């Protein structure tokens, strides 16, 4: 299939620049994956009407780190922006670097008096491997000098950094938030549990694989970047027992989908940790996920392809056309869709 088959027109003013308050008052579209029927709910918290005791909600509990660092090249003083993606050794990270062409192997970058780094290798995806020299604890320094890595399409300053963090985030390691989870509040989670909905958690540290654009003309030629995931034995037991009982597995966000589908073997969710390069697009047969809560995704993105594999490309694009018509808010801080 061609990448252009996953394109749609989006007015720029529909790209959400800030989150709504409270979190669960964003809007919610429903999409029937079989018929393509679209429904509209005024508030996200109305999701409670869509869920019940026969449902398991699976969340990604990764926590975004302040992964965007600003420094300068040691010799010239030229400014450098570094985005931490994936740890690959002690104080060593795979990173995106701007300007990359001015940061060859051997280039030293100074961030402050306690942190510097040296480019020791390049990656297949145009990134850099940087080994950091630290005077103190790396995580503490990053917390002090790093910035929350908001996507480039968000131009407004985020006053409350916690708004780019889910309320259940606990495992540090992501360069981007699993944004479908941003709609949930502690109160909504408690209401769902009181209704009998089962809550389960996996971890996938969001990196380049999730938000890297598709550059190949044919989607089958696109290569996904590896991302690290963890499934605990407790979560595996909860989901496998629910599956045997005929309950519906509802993923919260595409990163939860990628974790569940990567860790499912012969119909069973396997506990453990691994790296996934799974690329889900139409033609893929889902092994574990029955339904999905997600945001509205970028044109021609791997995430739009993933939901199209669940609900059909025509259904998804028709729903997106409806979302544009009804002035839904798009992308990270936007409204939500429940594909069921």
Secondary structure, 3 states (H helix, E strand, C coil): CEHHHHCCCCCHHHECCCCCCCHHHCCEEEECCCCCCEEEECCHHHHHHCCCCCEEEEEECEEECCCEEEEEECCCCCEEEEEEEEECCCCEEEEEEECHHHCCCCCEEEEECCEEEEEEEECCCCCEEEEEEECCCHHHHHHHHCECCCCCCCCCCCCCHHHHCCCCCCEEEECCCCHHHHHCCHHHHHHHHHCCCEEEEEEECCCHHHHCCCCCCEHHHCCCCCEEEEECHHHHHHHHHHHHCCCEEEEECHHHHHHHHHCEECCEECCEEEEECCCCCCCCCCCCCCEEEEECCCCCCHHHHHHHHHHCHHHHHHHHHHHHHCCCCECCCCCEEEEC
